[in-house]
């Protein structure tokens, strides 16, 4: 089975995660505050990922192997995978409010992570580190920020 489509469509899957999260509000599976918190958490995670990349540079797998990646050339560091970090953070935040929807989004997030590895722009270390970072950030933001959103 050829899985190259995963490598090529990870950006589309990220957009799908966002659309499903917003639709969850429309179909009353999540409240507006919960959707805001999930998207806010994903954006904060992406930002933290960018900060980590600027201080902790690891070469991307295609640079090490000398192969051409299946997606646009990226010259920044590979750790963490911001695609995976964003997806896992959004999914895990939703999971704290709606188990069924969160599990569905988490499955999509694992497809995004696999696609980044298949594209040759991230390693298993990059995406698994992104998952662990997302778990930590969602836990912290859920405890520190979400109660303030509720007032």
DSSP file (Angstrom, degrees, kcal/mol; ACC not computed):
  #  RESIDUE AA STRUCTURE BP1 BP2  ACC     N-H-->O    O-->H-N    N-H-->O    O-->H-N    TCO  KAPPA ALPHA  PHI   PSI    X-CA   Y-CA   Z-CA
    1    1 A X              0   0    0      0, 0.0     2,-0.6     0, 0.0     0, 0.0   0.000 360.0 360.0 360.0 128.7    0.0    0.0    0.0
    2    2 A X        +     0   0    0      1,-0.1     3,-0.3     2,-0.0     0, 0.0  -0.733 360.0 179.9 -86.7 118.7    1.4    3.4   -1.0
    3    3 A X    >>  +     0   0    0     -2,-0.6     3,-1.4     1,-0.2     4,-0.9   0.170  48.0 112.2-104.4  16.8    1.2    5.9    1.8
    4    4 A X  H 3>  +     0   0    0      1,-0.3     4,-1.7     2,-0.2     3,-0.2   0.784  66.6  70.3 -61.2 -25.9    2.8    8.8    0.0
    5    5 A X  H 3> S+     0   0    0     -3,-0.3     4,-1.7     1,-0.2    -1,-0.3   0.852  93.6  57.0 -60.5 -32.2   -0.5   10.6    0.0
    6    6 A X  H <4 S+     0   0    0     -3,-1.4     4,-0.3     1,-0.2    -1,-0.2   0.908 105.2  50.7 -62.9 -41.0    0.0   11.0    3.8
    7    7 A X  H  < S+     0   0    0     -4,-0.9     3,-0.4     1,-0.2    -1,-0.2   0.865 115.0  43.1 -63.6 -36.0    3.2   12.8    3.2
    8    8 A X  H  < S+     0   0    0     -4,-1.7     3,-0.2     1,-0.2    -1,-0.2   0.722 116.0  44.5 -85.2 -22.4    1.6   15.2    0.7
    9    9 A X     X  +     0   0    0     -4,-1.7     4,-1.9    -5,-0.2    -1,-0.2   0.098  69.1 111.6-116.2  23.4   -1.6   16.0    2.5
   10   10 A X  H  > S+     0   0    0     -3,-0.4     4,-1.9    -4,-0.3    -1,-0.2   0.876  81.2  54.2 -65.8 -34.6   -0.6   16.7    6.1
   11   11 A X  H  > S+     0   0    0     -3,-0.2     4,-1.9     1,-0.2    -1,-0.2   0.902 107.7  50.7 -63.2 -39.2   -1.5   20.4    5.7
   12   12 A X  H  > S+     0   0    0      1,-0.2     4,-2.2     2,-0.2    -1,-0.2   0.883 107.9  52.5 -65.0 -38.1   -4.9   19.4    4.5
   13   13 A X  H  X S+     0   0    0     -4,-1.9     4,-2.3     2,-0.2    -1,-0.2   0.869 106.0  54.3 -66.7 -35.2   -5.4   17.1    7.5
   14   14 A X  H  X S+     0   0    0     -4,-1.9     4,-1.9     2,-0.2    -2,-0.2   0.927 109.4  47.3 -62.1 -43.9   -4.5   20.0    9.8
   15   15 A X  H  X S+     0   0    0     -4,-1.9     4,-2.6     1,-0.2    -2,-0.2   0.893 109.3  54.9 -63.3 -39.1   -7.2   22.1    8.2
   16   16 A X  H  X S+     0   0    0     -4,-2.2     4,-2.8     1,-0.2     5,-0.2   0.904 104.9  53.3 -60.7 -42.0   -9.6   19.2    8.6
   17   17 A X  H  X S+     0   0    0     -4,-2.3     4,-2.1     1,-0.2    -1,-0.2   0.927 111.1  46.2 -58.2 -45.2   -8.8   19.0   12.3
   18   18 A X  H  X S+     0   0    0     -4,-1.9     4,-2.3     2,-0.2    -2,-0.2   0.917 112.8  49.2 -64.8 -43.3   -9.7   22.7   12.7
   19   19 A X  H  X S+     0   0    0     -4,-2.6     4,-2.9     1,-0.2     5,-0.2   0.929 111.4  48.8 -62.9 -45.3  -12.9   22.4   10.6
   20   20 A X  H  X S+     0   0    0     -4,-2.8     4,-1.7     1,-0.2    -1,-0.2   0.892 110.6  52.1 -62.1 -38.8  -14.1   19.3   12.6
   21   21 A X  H  X S+     0   0    0     -4,-2.1     4,-0.8    -5,-0.2    -1,-0.2   0.921 112.3  44.4 -64.2 -43.8  -13.4   21.2   15.8
   22   22 A X  H >X S+     0   0    0     -4,-2.3     4,-1.7     1,-0.2     3,-0.8   0.899 111.2  53.9 -67.6 -40.2  -15.4   24.2   14.7
   23   23 A X  H 3X S+     0   0    0     -4,-2.9     4,-2.9     1,-0.2    -1,-0.2   0.827  98.4  64.6 -62.6 -30.2  -18.2   21.9   13.4
   24   24 A X  H 3<>S+     0   0    0     -4,-1.7     5,-3.7     1,-0.2     6,-1.5   0.848 102.9  48.4 -61.4 -32.9  -18.3   20.4   16.9
   25   25 A X  H X<5S+     0   0    0     -4,-0.8     3,-1.5    -3,-0.8    -1,-0.2   0.931 110.9  49.5 -69.3 -46.1  -19.4   23.7   18.2
   26   26 A X  H 3<5S+     0   0    0     -4,-1.7    -2,-0.2     1,-0.3    -1,-0.2   0.890 114.8  43.9 -61.4 -40.1  -22.1   24.0   15.5
   27   27 A X  T 3<5S-     0   0    0     -4,-2.9    -1,-0.3    -5,-0.1    -2,-0.2   0.234 116.9-115.4 -91.8  14.3  -23.4   20.5   16.2
   28   28 A X  T < 5S+     0   0    0     -3,-1.5    -3,-0.2     2,-0.2    -2,-0.1   0.804  81.7 122.0  59.6  37.0  -23.2   21.2   20.0
   29   29 A X  S   <S+     0   0    0     -5,-3.7     2,-0.3     1,-0.2    -4,-0.2   0.657  81.8  24.4 -93.2 -22.6  -20.5   18.6   20.8
   30   30 A X  S    S-     0   0    0     -6,-1.5    -1,-0.2    -8,-0.1    -2,-0.2  -0.974  82.9-120.5-136.9 151.3  -18.3   21.4   22.2
   31   31 A X     >  -     0   0    0     -2,-0.3     4,-2.3    -3,-0.1     5,-0.2  -0.420  33.5-106.3 -82.6 167.5  -19.1   24.8   23.7
   32   32 A X  H  > S+     0   0    0      1,-0.2     4,-2.5     2,-0.2     5,-0.2   0.884 122.0  51.6 -60.5 -39.3  -17.7   28.0   22.2
   33   33 A X  H  > S+     0   0    0      2,-0.2     4,-2.7     1,-0.2    -1,-0.2   0.884 108.8  51.1 -66.1 -38.4  -15.2   28.3   25.1
   34   34 A X  H  > S+     0   0    0      2,-0.2     4,-2.4     1,-0.2    -2,-0.2   0.905 111.3  46.9 -66.6 -41.3  -14.1   24.7   24.6
   35   35 A X  H  X S+     0   0    0     -4,-2.3     4,-2.5     2,-0.2     5,-0.3   0.933 113.1  49.8 -64.2 -45.7  -13.4   25.3   20.9
   36   36 A X  H  X S+     0   0    0     -4,-2.5     4,-2.9     1,-0.2     5,-0.2   0.930 111.5  48.9 -58.1 -45.7  -11.6   28.5   21.7
   37   37 A X  H  X S+     0   0    0     -4,-2.7     4,-2.7     2,-0.2    -1,-0.2   0.914 111.2  49.3 -61.6 -43.7   -9.5   26.8   24.3
   38   38 A X  H  X S+     0   0    0     -4,-2.4     4,-2.0     2,-0.2    -2,-0.2   0.929 115.8  42.0 -63.5 -45.8   -8.6   23.9   22.0
   39   39 A X  H  X S+     0   0    0     -4,-2.5     4,-2.4     2,-0.2    -2,-0.2   0.911 114.6  51.6 -68.4 -41.7   -7.5   26.3   19.1
   40   40 A X  H  X S+     0   0    0     -4,-2.9     4,-2.6    -5,-0.3     5,-0.2   0.917 109.7  50.3 -58.7 -44.8   -5.7   28.6   21.6
   41   41 A X  H  X S+     0   0    0     -4,-2.7     4,-2.5    -5,-0.2    -1,-0.2   0.905 110.2  49.6 -61.1 -43.2   -3.8   25.6   23.0
   42   42 A X  H  X S+     0   0    0     -4,-2.0     4,-2.4     2,-0.2    -1,-0.2   0.900 112.1  47.7 -64.2 -40.7   -2.8   24.5   19.5
   43   43 A X  H  X S+     0   0    0     -4,-2.4     4,-2.3     2,-0.2    -2,-0.2   0.914 112.2  48.6 -67.6 -42.8   -1.6   28.0   18.6
   44   44 A X  H  X S+     0   0    0     -4,-2.6     4,-2.5     2,-0.2    -2,-0.2   0.913 111.7  51.0 -61.7 -42.3    0.4   28.3   21.8
   45   45 A X  H  X S+     0   0    0     -4,-2.5     4,-2.6     2,-0.2    -2,-0.2   0.924 108.9  50.0 -61.5 -45.5    1.9   24.9   21.2
   46   46 A X  H  X S+     0   0    0     -4,-2.4     4,-2.1     1,-0.2    -1,-0.2   0.920 111.4  49.9 -58.3 -44.3    2.9   25.8   17.7
   47   47 A X  H  X S+     0   0    0     -4,-2.3     4,-1.9     1,-0.2    -2,-0.2   0.910 110.8  48.1 -62.6 -43.6    4.5   29.0   19.0
   48   48 A X  H  X S+     0   0    0     -4,-2.5     4,-2.6     1,-0.2    -1,-0.2   0.885 109.1  55.0 -65.1 -38.3    6.4   27.1   21.7
   49   49 A X  H  X S+     0   0    0     -4,-2.6     4,-2.4     1,-0.2    -1,-0.2   0.899 106.7  50.5 -59.7 -41.1    7.6   24.6   19.0
   50   50 A X  H  X S+     0   0    0     -4,-2.1     4,-1.4     2,-0.2    -1,-0.2   0.888 110.3  49.7 -64.9 -38.9    9.0   27.5   17.0
   51   51 A X  H  X S+     0   0    0     -4,-1.9     4,-0.9     2,-0.2     3,-0.3   0.931 110.3  49.9 -65.1 -45.3   10.9   28.8   20.1
   52   52 A X  H >X S+     0   0    0     -4,-2.6     4,-2.6     1,-0.2     3,-1.0   0.917 107.9  54.5 -59.5 -43.7   12.3   25.4   20.8
   53   53 A X  H 3< S+     0   0    0     -4,-2.4    -1,-0.2     1,-0.3    24,-0.2   0.842 104.2  55.0 -59.7 -33.7   13.4   25.0   17.1
   54   54 A X  H 3< S+     0   0    0     -4,-1.4    -1,-0.3    -3,-0.3    -2,-0.2   0.732 119.8  30.8 -75.2 -19.6   15.3   28.3   17.4
   55   55 A X  H << S+     0   0    0     -3,-1.0     2,-0.4    -4,-0.9    -2,-0.2   0.650 123.3  44.0-107.3 -21.0   17.3   27.1   20.4
   56   56 A X  S  < S-     0   0    0     -4,-2.6     2,-0.5    23,-0.2    23,-0.3  -0.748  73.7-173.9-130.9  82.2   17.6   23.4   19.8
   57   57 A X        +     0   0    0     -2,-0.4     2,-0.4    -3,-0.2    -4,-0.1  -0.681   7.9 173.7 -88.9 123.8   18.4   22.7   16.2
   58   58 A X        -     0   0    0     -2,-0.5    20,-2.3    21,-0.1    21,-0.2  -0.980  36.8-109.4-120.3 139.1   18.4   19.1   14.9
   59   59 A X        -     0   0    0     -2,-0.4    18,-0.1    18,-0.2     2,-0.1  -0.365  35.1-109.2 -68.1 146.3   18.9   18.4   11.2
   60   60 A X    >>  -     0   0    0     16,-0.2     4,-1.4    14,-0.2     3,-1.2  -0.424  29.2-111.9 -71.1 150.4   16.0   17.1    9.2
   61   61 A X  H 3> S+     0   0    0      1,-0.3     4,-2.6     2,-0.2     5,-0.2   0.838 115.9  56.6 -54.7 -37.3   16.1   13.5    8.2
   62   62 A X  H 3> S+     0   0    0     58,-1.4     4,-1.6     1,-0.2     5,-0.4   0.807 103.9  54.3 -68.5 -26.3   16.4   14.3    4.5
   63   63 A X  H <4 S+     0   0    0     -3,-1.2    -1,-0.2     2,-0.2    -2,-0.2   0.875 111.7  44.8 -70.4 -36.8   19.5   16.4    5.2
   64   64 A X  H  < S+     0   0    0     -4,-1.4    -2,-0.2     1,-0.2    -1,-0.2   0.909 119.7  39.8 -71.7 -43.2   21.1   13.5    6.9
   65   65 A X  H  < S-     0   0    0     -4,-2.6    -2,-0.2     2,-0.1    -1,-0.2   0.702 100.2-130.9 -82.5 -19.4   20.2   11.0    4.2
   66   66 A X     <  +     0   0    0     -4,-1.6     2,-0.2     1,-0.3    -3,-0.2   0.583  61.9 134.3  79.5   8.8   20.8   13.2    1.2
   67   67 A X        -     0   0    0     -5,-0.4     2,-0.4    -6,-0.2    -1,-0.3  -0.584  62.9-109.3 -90.3 154.8   17.4   12.4   -0.2
   68   68 A X        -     0   0    0     -2,-0.2    -1,-0.1    -3,-0.1    -5,-0.0  -0.701  37.4-123.3 -80.5 128.3   14.9   14.9   -1.6
   69   69 A X        -     0   0    0     -2,-0.4    51,-0.2     1,-0.1    50,-0.1  -0.292  11.2-124.5 -70.3 160.2   11.9   15.3    0.6
   70   70 A X  S    S+     0   0    0     49,-1.8     2,-0.2    48,-0.1    -1,-0.1   0.552  93.2  45.4 -80.9  -8.1    8.4   14.7   -0.7
   71   71 A X  S    S-     0   0    0     48,-0.5    -2,-0.1     1,-0.2     3,-0.1  -0.655 110.6 -49.4-123.8-179.2    7.3   18.2    0.4
   72   72 A X        -     0   0    0     -2,-0.2     2,-0.2     1,-0.1    -1,-0.2  -0.140  68.7 -96.7 -52.4 145.7    8.7   21.7    0.2
   73   73 A X        -     0   0    0     -4,-0.1     2,-0.4    -3,-0.1    -1,-0.1  -0.471  41.2-167.3 -67.9 131.0   12.3   22.0    1.4
   74   74 A X        -     0   0    0     -2,-0.2   -14,-0.2    -3,-0.1    -3,-0.0  -0.978  15.0-177.5-121.4 133.4   12.6   23.1    5.0
   75   75 A X        +     0   0    0     -2,-0.4     3,-0.1   -16,-0.1    -1,-0.1   0.412  53.9  95.8-113.0   0.5   15.8   24.3    6.5
   76   76 A X  S    S-     0   0    0      1,-0.2   -16,-0.2   -17,-0.1    -2,-0.1  -0.251  90.0 -68.8 -78.7 178.8   14.8   25.0   10.0
   77   77 A X        -     0   0    0    -24,-0.2   -18,-0.2     1,-0.1    -1,-0.2  -0.177  34.1-136.3 -66.7 161.3   15.3   22.4   12.8
   78   78 A X        +     0   0    0    -20,-2.3     2,-0.5    -3,-0.1    45,-0.1   0.695  63.2 113.8 -93.6 -19.5   13.3   19.2   12.8
   79   79 A X  S    S+     0   0    0    -23,-0.3   -23,-0.2   -21,-0.2   -21,-0.1  -0.877  75.5  18.4-108.7 131.6   12.5   19.0   16.5
   80   80 A X  S    S-     0   0    0     -2,-0.5     2,-0.8    46,-0.3    47,-0.2   0.710  82.7-129.9 -82.7 169.5    9.7   19.3   17.4
   81   81 A X     >  -     0   0    0     45,-1.0     4,-2.9     1,-0.2     5,-0.2  -0.732  17.2-162.3 -77.6 111.3    7.4   18.7   14.5
   82   82 A X  H  > S+     0   0    0     -2,-0.8     4,-2.7     2,-0.2     5,-0.3   0.844  88.6  56.2 -67.9 -31.7    5.1   21.7   14.6
   83   83 A X  H  > S+     0   0    0      2,-0.2     4,-2.4     1,-0.2    -1,-0.2   0.962 113.8  39.8 -60.2 -49.7    2.5   19.9   12.4
   84   84 A X  H  > S+     0   0    0      2,-0.2     4,-3.2     1,-0.2     5,-0.3   0.902 115.4  52.3 -66.8 -40.6    2.4   17.0   14.9
   85   85 A X  H  X S+     0   0    0     -4,-2.9     4,-2.3     2,-0.2     5,-0.2   0.928 112.0  45.3 -61.8 -46.3    2.5   19.4   17.9
   86   86 A X  H  X S+     0   0    0     -4,-2.7     4,-2.5     2,-0.2     5,-0.2   0.946 116.5  45.8 -60.2 -49.8   -0.4   21.5   16.7
   87   87 A X  H  X S+     0   0    0     -4,-2.4     4,-2.6    -5,-0.3     5,-0.2   0.930 115.1  45.3 -63.4 -47.8   -2.4   18.4   15.8
   88   88 A X  H  X S+     0   0    0     -4,-3.2     4,-2.9     2,-0.2     5,-0.3   0.899 113.2  50.9 -64.4 -39.8   -1.8   16.6   19.1
   89   89 A X  H  X S+     0   0    0     -4,-2.3     4,-2.2    -5,-0.3    -2,-0.2   0.937 113.0  44.9 -63.8 -46.4   -2.4   19.7   21.2
   90   90 A X  H  X S+     0   0    0     -4,-2.5     4,-2.3    -5,-0.2    -2,-0.2   0.940 116.6  46.4 -61.4 -47.2   -5.7   20.4   19.5
   91   91 A X  H  X S+     0   0    0     -4,-2.6     4,-2.5    -5,-0.2    15,-0.2   0.912 113.5  47.0 -63.7 -44.7   -6.8   16.8   19.7
   92   92 A X  H  X S+     0   0    0     -4,-2.9     4,-1.3     2,-0.2    -1,-0.2   0.865 110.8  52.6 -68.8 -34.7   -5.8   16.3   23.3
   93   93 A X  H  < S+     0   0    0     -4,-2.2     4,-0.4    -5,-0.3     3,-0.4   0.930 112.2  45.4 -64.2 -43.8   -7.5   19.5   24.3
   94   94 A X  H >X S+     0   0    0     -4,-2.3     4,-2.8     1,-0.2     3,-1.9   0.894 106.3  61.2 -64.2 -39.1  -10.7   18.4   22.6
   95   95 A X  H 3< S+     0   0    0     -4,-2.5    -1,-0.2     1,-0.3    -2,-0.2   0.823  94.9  61.8 -57.6 -32.3  -10.3   15.0   24.3
   96   96 A X  T 3< S+     0   0    0     -4,-1.3    -1,-0.3    -3,-0.4    -2,-0.2   0.703 117.2  30.0 -68.2 -16.8  -10.5   16.6   27.7
   97   97 A X  T <4 S+     0   0    0     -3,-1.9     2,-0.4    -4,-0.4    -2,-0.2   0.734 132.5  22.6-109.4 -33.5  -14.0   17.7   26.8
   98   98 A X     X  -     0   0    0     -4,-2.8     4,-2.7     1,-0.1    -1,-0.3  -0.887  60.0-165.8-143.9 104.9  -15.4   15.1   24.4
   99   99 A X  H  > S+     0   0    0     -2,-0.4     4,-2.4     1,-0.2     5,-0.2   0.916  87.8  47.1 -60.0 -49.4  -13.9   11.6   24.5
  100  100 A X  H  > S+     0   0    0      1,-0.2     4,-1.9     2,-0.2    -1,-0.2   0.931 117.5  41.5 -62.7 -47.9  -15.3   10.3   21.2
  101  101 A X  H  > S+     0   0    0      1,-0.2     4,-2.6     2,-0.2     5,-0.2   0.893 113.5  54.5 -66.8 -39.7  -14.4   13.4   19.2
  102  102 A X  H  X S+     0   0    0     -4,-2.7     4,-2.4    -8,-0.3    -7,-0.2   0.892 107.6  49.4 -61.7 -40.9  -11.0   13.7   20.8
  103  103 A X  H  X S+     0   0    0     -4,-2.4     4,-2.1    -5,-0.2    -1,-0.2   0.909 110.7  50.5 -66.0 -41.4  -10.2   10.1   19.9
  104  104 A X  H  X S+     0   0    0     -4,-1.9     4,-1.8     1,-0.2    -2,-0.2   0.939 113.3  45.1 -60.1 -47.1  -11.2   10.7   16.3
  105  105 A X  H  X S+     0   0    0     -4,-2.6     4,-2.2     1,-0.2    -2,-0.2   0.864 109.8  55.8 -65.8 -35.4   -9.0   13.8   16.1
  106  106 A X  H  X S+     0   0    0     -4,-2.4     4,-2.1   -15,-0.2    -1,-0.2   0.888 105.0  52.5 -64.6 -38.6   -6.2   12.0   17.8
  107  107 A X  H  X S+     0   0    0     -4,-2.1     4,-1.6     1,-0.2    -1,-0.2   0.916 109.8  48.6 -62.2 -42.8   -6.3    9.3   15.1
  108  108 A X  H  X S+     0   0    0     -4,-1.8     4,-2.1     1,-0.2    -2,-0.2   0.879 108.6  55.1 -62.6 -37.0   -6.1   12.0   12.5
  109  109 A X  H  X S+     0   0    0     -4,-2.2     4,-2.5     1,-0.2    -2,-0.2   0.885 105.1  51.5 -64.2 -39.3   -3.1   13.5   14.4
  110  110 A X  H  X S+     0   0    0     -4,-2.1     4,-2.4     2,-0.2    -1,-0.2   0.853 108.0  52.9 -66.8 -32.8   -1.3   10.2   14.3
  111  111 A X  H  X S+     0   0    0     -4,-1.6     4,-2.4     2,-0.2    -2,-0.2   0.899 108.8  49.8 -66.0 -39.4   -1.8   10.2   10.5
  112  112 A X  H  X S+     0   0    0     -4,-2.1     4,-2.0     2,-0.2    -2,-0.2   0.935 111.1  48.8 -62.3 -46.2   -0.3   13.7   10.3
  113  113 A X  H  X S+     0   0    0     -4,-2.5     4,-1.7     1,-0.2    -2,-0.2   0.916 112.0  48.7 -60.7 -43.6    2.7   12.5   12.4
  114  114 A X  H  X S+     0   0    0     -4,-2.4     4,-2.9     1,-0.2    -1,-0.2   0.896 109.2  53.8 -63.6 -39.3    3.1    9.5   10.1
  115  115 A X  H  X S+     0   0    0     -4,-2.4     4,-2.0     1,-0.2    -1,-0.2   0.871 105.5  52.6 -63.0 -37.4    2.9   11.7    7.1
  116  116 A X  H  <>S+     0   0    0     -4,-2.0     5,-1.4     2,-0.2     6,-1.2   0.872 112.0  46.1 -66.8 -36.5    5.6   14.0    8.3
  117  117 A X  H ><5S+     0   0    0     -4,-1.7     3,-1.4     1,-0.2    -2,-0.2   0.938 112.8  49.5 -69.4 -46.3    7.9   11.0    8.8
  118  118 A X  H 3<5S+     0   0    0     -4,-2.9    -2,-0.2     1,-0.3    -1,-0.2   0.811 105.1  58.7 -62.2 -30.4    7.0    9.6    5.4
  119  119 A X  T 3<5S-     0   0    0     -4,-2.0   -49,-1.8    -5,-0.2   -48,-0.5   0.672 110.9-124.4 -73.1 -15.1    7.7   13.0    3.8
  120  120 A X  T < 5S+     0   0    0     -3,-1.4   -58,-1.4    -4,-0.4    -3,-0.2   0.592  85.2 105.8  84.1  10.6   11.2   12.7    5.2
  121  121 A X  S   <S+     0   0    0     -5,-1.4     2,-0.3   -60,-0.2    -4,-0.2   0.557  80.2  32.0-100.5  -8.8   11.1   16.0    7.1
  122  122 A X        -     0   0    0     -6,-1.2    -2,-0.3    -5,-0.2     2,-0.2  -0.980  68.2-138.8-143.3 156.7   10.7   14.5   10.6
  123  123 A X     >  -     0   0    0     -2,-0.3     4,-1.9   -45,-0.1     5,-0.2  -0.575  37.5-101.3-104.0 172.2   11.9   11.5   12.5
  124  124 A X  H  > S+     0   0    0      1,-0.2     4,-2.7    -2,-0.2     5,-0.3   0.882 124.8  57.2 -59.4 -38.4   10.0    9.3   14.9
  125  125 A X  H  > S+     0   0    0      1,-0.2     4,-2.2     2,-0.2    -1,-0.2   0.902 104.8  51.7 -58.5 -43.0   11.9   11.2   17.7
  126  126 A X  H  > S+     0   0    0      1,-0.2     4,-1.5     2,-0.2   -45,-1.0   0.923 115.6  38.6 -61.8 -47.0   10.5   14.5   16.4
  127  127 A X  H  X S+     0   0    0     -4,-1.9     4,-2.0     2,-0.2    -2,-0.2   0.853 116.2  50.0 -78.7 -33.5    6.9   13.4   16.3
  128  128 A X  H  X S+     0   0    0     -4,-2.7     4,-2.3    -5,-0.2    -2,-0.2   0.883 111.3  50.5 -70.6 -35.3    7.0   11.4   19.6
  129  129 A X  H  X S+     0   0    0     -4,-2.2     4,-2.4    -5,-0.3    -2,-0.2   0.876 108.6  52.9 -64.6 -36.5    8.6   14.4   21.3
  130  130 A X  H  X S+     0   0    0     -4,-1.5     4,-2.5    -5,-0.2    -2,-0.2   0.895 107.6  51.4 -64.0 -40.5    5.8   16.6   19.9
  131  131 A X  H  X S+     0   0    0     -4,-2.0     4,-2.4     2,-0.2    -2,-0.2   0.947 111.7  45.7 -62.0 -48.2    3.3   14.2   21.4
  132  132 A X  H  X S+     0   0    0     -4,-2.3     4,-2.1     1,-0.2    -2,-0.2   0.895 113.1  50.1 -63.7 -39.5    4.9   14.3   24.8
  133  133 A X  H  X S+     0   0    0     -4,-2.4     4,-2.8     2,-0.2    -1,-0.2   0.896 109.8  51.5 -64.3 -40.0    5.2   18.1   24.6
  134  134 A X  H  X S+     0   0    0     -4,-2.5     4,-2.9     2,-0.2     5,-0.3   0.908 107.8  52.0 -63.3 -42.5    1.5   18.4   23.6
  135  135 A X  H  X S+     0   0    0     -4,-2.4     4,-2.2     1,-0.2    -2,-0.2   0.939 112.9  45.4 -58.3 -47.1    0.5   16.2   26.6
  136  136 A X  H  X S+     0   0    0     -4,-2.1     4,-2.5     2,-0.2    -2,-0.2   0.931 115.0  46.3 -62.9 -47.5    2.4   18.5   28.9
  137  137 A X  H  X S+     0   0    0     -4,-2.8     4,-3.0     2,-0.2     5,-0.3   0.904 112.6  49.0 -66.0 -41.8    1.1   21.7   27.4
  138  138 A X  H  X S+     0   0    0     -4,-2.9     4,-2.4     2,-0.2     5,-0.2   0.925 112.2  49.8 -63.7 -43.0   -2.5   20.6   27.3
  139  139 A X  H  X S+     0   0    0     -4,-2.2     4,-1.7    -5,-0.3    -2,-0.2   0.950 115.2  43.0 -59.1 -49.8   -2.3   19.5   30.9
  140  140 A X  H  X S+     0   0    0     -4,-2.5     4,-2.7     1,-0.2     5,-0.3   0.932 116.6  45.5 -64.9 -46.9   -0.8   22.8   32.1
  141  141 A X  H  X>S+     0   0    0     -4,-3.0     4,-2.2     1,-0.2     5,-2.0   0.850 110.3  54.9 -67.4 -33.1   -3.1   25.0   30.0
  142  142 A X  H  <5S+     0   0    0     -4,-2.4     5,-0.5    -5,-0.3    -1,-0.2   0.877 115.8  38.9 -65.6 -36.9   -6.1   23.0   31.1
  143  143 A X  H  <5S+     0   0    0     -4,-1.7    -2,-0.2    -5,-0.2    -1,-0.2   0.858 128.8  29.5 -79.7 -36.8   -5.2   23.6   34.7
  144  144 A X  H  <5S+     0   0    0     -4,-2.7     4,-0.3    -5,-0.2    -3,-0.2   0.849 129.9  24.9 -96.6 -37.8   -4.0   27.2   34.4
  145  145 A X  T >X5S+     0   0    0     -4,-2.2     4,-1.6    -5,-0.3     3,-0.7   0.864 108.6  63.0-100.0 -43.9   -5.9   28.9   31.6
  146  146 A X  H 3><S+     0   0    0     -5,-2.0     4,-1.5     1,-0.3     3,-0.3   0.888 100.6  53.9 -57.5 -43.0   -9.2   27.1   31.1
  147  147 A X  H 3> S+     0   0    0     -5,-0.5     4,-0.7     1,-0.2    -1,-0.3   0.870 107.5  52.8 -59.2 -33.4  -10.6   28.0   34.6
  148  148 A X  H <4 S+     0   0    0     -3,-0.7     3,-0.4    -4,-0.3    -1,-0.2   0.839 104.2  55.7 -69.6 -32.5   -9.9   31.6   33.8
  149  149 A X  H  < S+     0   0    0     -4,-1.6    -1,-0.2    -3,-0.3    -2,-0.2   0.832 103.8  54.7 -66.9 -31.5  -11.9   31.4   30.6
  150  150 A X  H  <        0   0    0     -4,-1.5    -1,-0.2     1,-0.1    -2,-0.2   0.707 360.0 360.0 -74.9 -18.9  -14.9   30.1   32.5
  151  151 A X     <        0   0    0     -4,-0.7    -3,-0.2    -3,-0.4    -2,-0.1   0.438 360.0 360.0  93.2 360.0  -14.7   33.2   34.7
